[in-house]
Amino acid sequence: LIEDAYSEGTLVMLTCTSTLAAGVNLPAKRVILRSPYIGTSFIKYSQYKQITGRAGRAGIDTSGESILIIKAQDKAKVKDLLAGPKDLCHSSLAYDGMKGIKSFLLSSI
């Protein structure tokens, strides 16, 4: 119901937790994070990209915006987050004797 209302433009703004933001497949023009923390843990780059990736979806918008609100004491950490090394990403399809890729290929036949 909420997803349909947002997609149709009846609802023009959504607010949610970081957990919901990572799992929701709703494109947005703008994503605002009110803190660089998820609970008491500083956000990881992959989490930041997952949440802000909702803004400016290809094929829907030509651009998007993400705004991160921070406190002065977090400025250096945020700079490191955005400029530092990125989290490694591994496909689970290649693990366990290639069972994942075999299953994927067989299911697509």
N, C-alpha and C positions, 0 to 999 in steps of 0.2 A: 504494500500500500504506500509506504513512505518512499520506496524506491521509484515506483511509478509516478507519484506526485512530483518528485524531484526531476525525473527524466522528462516529464511533460512541461515543466516550468511552473507548476502550481506552487511548489515549494522552491524558493530561490536560495535558501541557505540551510546548510546542515552543520551541526556541531556534534562531535563524537570523541571517544577516547582514542588513544593511539592504537589499541588493539583492534577496534572497529575500523579505523582508518586504513589499516594494513589489509583488512579482509574485504573491504567494500569495493565493488567495481563500478563506481560512479565517477565519471569525469567531471572536473570542475575547472573554472577559469582561474580560480585563486585558492590556494591552500595556506592557512595561517596556523603556525605552531606557536603556542603561547609560552613554550619552554623547551629547552634542548634536553629535557629529562623525560624518561619513561619510568614512572615511579620515582625511585631514588637513584636510578642508573642513568648515566649520561648516554644519550642516544648514539647508536652505532651508525656508520655511514650507510649501510644497507637499509636500515630502518628509516633513516632520513629520506633516502631515494625512493623507497617504497611508498611512503606517505606523500611526499611532494610530487611523485610521479602521477598523481591524480590530476595535476594541473596541466592544461594545454595538451590534451591527448591528440595524437596524430589521427588525421581523418575527421576530427570533430572540431578542433580549434587550430588556429594558426600560431597561437602563442599561449603561454600560461605564466602565472606568477606564484611564487612561494615566498612567504614572509616568515622569518624566524625571530621571535621576540626573545631577547636575552638580557641578562643582568650583566653589569660591567665586569664582575668577577669571572664570567664565563666566556668573555670575548676571545681570549687566547685559545681556549679549548675548542671553540667553534671554528676559529681560523685553522687550527690543526685538523679538525674533522674534515673540513672542506678541501684543504690543500694537501693533506697527508696521504699515506698509502691507503688503498681501498681494501675492503674485506674481500677475501677470496670466495669464489662461488664455484661449487662443484655440482655436477649433475648426478643425481642418484640413479640415472639410467645405466651408468657404466659400472656400478658396484655389484658385488655378489655374483660374479661369473657372468656378467652381462644379462642377468635375468630381467632387469627392468627394460632394456632396449628390445630384448626378444619378445617380451609381453606386449610392449607398445606396438611393435611391428606386426605381430600376430593379430592384435585387436583391430588393426587398421585394414586388414584384408577382408 
